[in-house]
Amino acid sequence: MKVRQSKRMESFQTSIFSELAEYKKKKLKEGATLIDLSIGSPDLAPPSFIKDTLASEVLHDDQYGYSITGSSEFNKTVASFYAQNYDVKVEADDEVLQLMGSQDGLVHFPMVFANSGDLVLVPDPGYTAYAVGIEMAGATPYFMPLKKKNHFLPDLSAIPEAIASQAKMMFLNFPGNPVPALANKEFFAEVVAFAKKYEIIVLHDFAYSELYYEGNKPISFLSVEGAMEVGVEMSSFSKNYNMAGSRIGYLAGNKEIIKAMHQLKSNLDYGVFYPIQKAAIKALKQGSSFCEINRKIYEARRDVLVDGLNAIGWRIDKPDAGMFVWAQVPNGYSSFEFTYTLIEKANVVVVPGHAFGPTGEGYVRIALVEDKDRLKEVVKSIKTSGVLKKGKKT
């Protein structure tokens, strides 16, 4: 029998991530020892109180039924977390929705609010799940370039009137992936005014909210006046609490948007495993000390890597937040060429910036997912490989 895929699958070709995975396998078979900084998944475990909660709850016989929409305790805890951490009031009953991780929400969101052919404003470069969700909805992305000269914030004034008038929704992501930039209140206020003017739904992806350095605490979009009228904020426990495999997240904000997302979700799944919900509740209630420790670990890694690379001639700015370094490639290379040169000559794996959108060309994303000693090895390997000598120092 010949298996025929739908036309929709023509849009889901082999990604650069799959290509990198195959190339890594090839190099490993050849005996190479690679240091992989390409995958944006924490290498650290969650705190003991989360693991203990999971271990305890799975032994209870009443934890194995369908959770459907998530527990009221979870929603109340999210609402309390927002009140305490961001001075934002959200109603637990109708302004919070539990998700199976933020990826679940990001991919499904455009299917609820965009029709075939509708425009969706998306950061460029941006997290790859945005493009997947837009494609699944049959919508069309309109790229908002993130450029260094604008502090990696979208220039809303550069969006043509005709585009803004047709746009149904906008994705934002601060701190971001792959660009670990931070937004300020002035920018978010501009977003609110823009969204109101053109009746655009805003989704702020806040997945890295607890990963920040030197006191640069990220701003919740919902804390800005008028934000609840136009949008929602999404977060997860994957990066903030090292629970990447325990799929759970949430959406908070505008109740009409929440209601519409709930309508779709009620037709797709039967909720998150109760013990994972219990662990997430513990994380929000007791996780502040752990998050502070986690931040110090990532900050130390950032300093070792960035200071080390700057010392050998690769000029890179230190990120204020997130778990990535967004690094401009040395002169004379494309993103793709430099990525594969690093693998071949330095045994270091990163992701070429164009994988996240056309404006990502000229950069690579480096994930801080190895300890300090391994990152020192990265610096040493890049130095001795000679890969920085192709062009002038950057």
N, C-alpha and C positions, 0 to 999 in steps of 0.2 A: 504494500500500500504506500502511495506517495503522500507524505505529510505536507500539507500546504498551510503556510502561515497567513494570518490576516495581513491586509495592507498596512495596518497600524504598526506591525512589527518592522516594517521597512525603516522606520524612524529610530529603531533601537539597534543600531549597528554595534560592532565590537568597540568598546570604549578604550581610551588610552590606559585606563586602569587595568583592563583585561590584557591589553598588549604588554604592559609592564609586568603583570603577574606571570605571563608566559615567558617573557624574557628572563625574569628572575629565576624561574624554574630551570631554564636552559643553563644559565650561569652557575647555578648551584650544582647541577649535574656535572658540569665541567670542573667542579671543585673549588669554585670561588667562594669566599667568605664575605657575605654582603652585610652591610649595616643598612637596614631598611627604615628610612624616614619618610616613606610615601603614604603610609596608612594613617588616617586620622582617628585612631582608636587608642584609648588610654592603655598603657602597659602596666598600670598600677591597679591594685585590687581596691574594692570599696572598704570603708572602715569596718571594724569588727562588729559594731552595733548593728550594721546593716546585714552582715553575714549571719550574725546570731539570730536576728529576727527571721530571716529566711529559713534558717535551719530549724527554728522552733515552730514556725507557722506551718511548714509542710507536713508536720506530724499530726495536725488536727484534721479529723475526718470531714469537718464541715467546710473545708477550704477548697474543695475540688469541683464545685458547681459552677455554672455560668455566672459571671459577674455582671454581664450585660452592659450597663452604663457606667460602672465604677461605683465605689461606695460613697455614701454621703460624707463619711469621715475624711476621705481623700479630698473631696471638693472643699470641705470646710478648712482643711489644713492648708490648701493652696490659697484660699481667701485670706486666712490668717497670716500666711507668709508674705503676701503682697502688702497687707496692712503694716506689718512690722518692718519689712525691708525697704519698701518703696513709698510708704504712706499713700497707698492706692486702695480704694475700696472696691472690691468686686463681690457680687452676690454669689454665694456658693451654689445656690439652687439653679440659677439660669445664666450665670456669666462665667462658668468654669466647665470645661469638657475634658474628660480623661481620654488619652490617646495611647496607642501601642507604640510609643516613641514618637519623636517629632517627625521622623521620616514618613510615618504613616499619615500624619496630618498634612505635611508639605505636599506630598504627591496627590492627595485626594482633594485638597483645597480648591484648586482651579476647576475641578470637575463639578463643584457645587455652584460656582459663581461665574464661570466663563462658558460661553457657547462657542461652537465651531466658528473660527474666523475672528473672534474677539481678540483685542490686544491686551497683553499683560506686561506691565513694566517690571523689569527684572535687572538686578545689579550685574554688571559685567566688568570683571569676572565675578561669578557667583557660584554658590553650592549647586552641584549637578542635579539634585533632586528637584529644583525649581523647573528646570527644562523638561524633566520627565513628566511632572504633573501637568505642565502646559501642553505638552504633546498629547498626553492621554485625553485631555479635554478638547483637543482639536483646535486650541487657540494658537495665537501667534505671539512670540515674545518680541518686545521692543527693548533693546539693550540700553541701560543707563550706565555709561562708562564710569568706572572708578579710577581716577587719576591722581597721581601723587600731588600735582599742583593744586588740587581741590581737597587735599587731605583724605583722599579716597572716599569722599562723599559724593553721591550723585548730584549733578547740577540740574536741578528741576527747571531752571529758567531756560535751559537748552532744549527742553522737550517741546517740539512744535505744537501749536494750538490744536491742529488737526489730530495729532496723535493723542494728546491729553484728553480730548473730547471723546475719543473712541475707547480709551482704556477702561477696562472693568476693574482691575485690581493691580496692586503694587506689592512686590516682595522687598523687604529690607532685612538686613542682617548685621547687627552691631552688638558685641564684637563679632567680626565676620570670619567666614571660611570661603575662600582661601585668604582673603585680606583681613588681617586682624586689627582693623581700624575701630575707633570709637566715635559715636555720634554725640553731639551736644544738644542741649535743650533748644537752642536757636534753630538747628537743623530740623529737629522733630516738630517744632512749631510751624516751620515752613511746610513740612510734609502735611500736617493737619490742615492748614489753609489750602494747600494744593488739592488735597483729597476732597475737601468740602466743595471747593469751586467746581471740580469736574466729576463729583460723585464717584470717587474711586475707593474701593475697599483696600485697606492697608493690612498686610500681615507682617508683623515684625518677628523674625526668627531670633530668639534670645537664648539659643542653646548653650552659649559660652558665658552666661551671666555671672558665674562665680569665679571665672578664670581671669583675673586682672592683677596688675602689679603696681607697686609704689602708691597705693591708695587711689588709683584711678578707677573707682567703682563705676561700672557701666550704668547708664540711665535706662530705666524702664520706659518704653514708649508710652505706656498707659499712664505714666505720671505727668505727662504733658497735657495741659488744658485742651479739651476737645478731642483727645485721642480716642476716648471710649465711644464717641459718636461715629467715628469712621473706621475703626479697626480693632484688631485683636493682637495678642502676643502669644507666642508659642515657645515652650521650653521643654527640656527633657532632663533625665537623670544620668544620661550616658557619660557626658564629659565632666559635669560638675561633681558627681559622686562616684565616678568610675563604674557605672552600672550599664555599660554598653550592651551587654548580652541580655540584660533583664529589661525587656522592652516596655517602657512606660514613659509617658509625657503628658502634657496638658496644653489646652488652649484657654486663654482668659481674655475677657473684654466684652465687646458689644453683644448684647443678648440675642439680637436678631441673627447675627452671624453665627453665634454659638448654636442657636436653634436649628439653623439650616445645616450646619455641619453634623449635628446630632442626628438629623433625619437621614443623612447619608450613612453615617456610621452604624445606625441601628439596622441597616440592611446589609452590612458587610461583615461584622464580627460579633462575638459574644463576650467581649471584654477581656481585661487583663487578669491573669492568675492572681487570686487574692493575696497569697504571701508576698508577691512582688509589690502589690499596692501597700501592704503593711510596711514593707521595707522602705518604700518611697515616703510614706508618712513620717517614719522615723528620721529619714534623711532631712526633710524639711523642718522638723521640730528640733533635731539635735545636731544638725550637720554644720553649724557655723564654725566650730573649732576645727573640724576636719577640713573644711574648705580653706581656712587660713593656712593650715599645714600644707595642703595640696598646692596652694598658690606659691608658697615659698619654694617648693620642690621645682615647679615649672619655671619660676623666676630664676632660680639658680641654673637650671638647664639653659634657659634663654641666654643668660650672661656668659656661660662657658662657651656656647656655640657662637654667638654673635661677636663677642669680644675676640674669640679665637680666630674667626674668619676675617674680621677686620684687621687683625694683627698680621695676617699673611697676605693682605692685599685685596680681599673681596669685601668691598664696602657695602655694608648692610645696616639698615636702621633697626633699632630695637623696637619690638612691638610693645604696646602698653597693655595688651590683653590677649586672650585666646591661647591656643596651643600650637600655633603655627608661626613660622617666619616666612614673610613674603619677600623674596630676594631677587633683585635685578641681576640677570645673568651677565657675566663678563663680556666685554666688547668682542665682537667677531663671531658670536654664537647666536643661533636661534634657541628658543626654549627646548625644542625637541632635541636638537643636536647636543646641547649642553647636558641634558638629562642622560642621554645614552653615553656620552663621553665620561660622565661621572661614574656610571656603572662600570664601564670598560676599564677605566684607568685608576679610579679611586675606590671601587667597590662600595659606592654609596648610592642609595636609591632615593630620589625625590620625584616630584610630579611636575611636568612642564605646565607653565601657566596657561597656555592656550586650551588646556583641557577644561578650563572653567569659563571660557568665553574669549572672543577675539581680542579684547583689551588685555587679556592675561599674557599675550605674547611678549617675550622679553623678560619674563619672570619665571621663577620656580617656587613651588610651595614645599617647605621643609617642616615636617612634624616633629615636635619635641617629645618623642615617644621612646627615648632611650635615656639611661642614666648618664650622669656627668662624665664618668670614665669613658663610656662609649662615645659620647659626643667629643671628647678630647681626641679619641682615635679618629673620628671623622675629620677634625681639623688637621691632624697630622697626615692622614691619608691624602687629603686634598692638596696639602702643601707639597708632599713628596711626589704626587702624581704629575705635577706640572700643568694641570688643566687650566690654571689661571694665566698662563703665559701666552695664550693665543692672541689676546688683545692687550690693551693697556689696562691698568688697574681701574676698577670701577668704584 
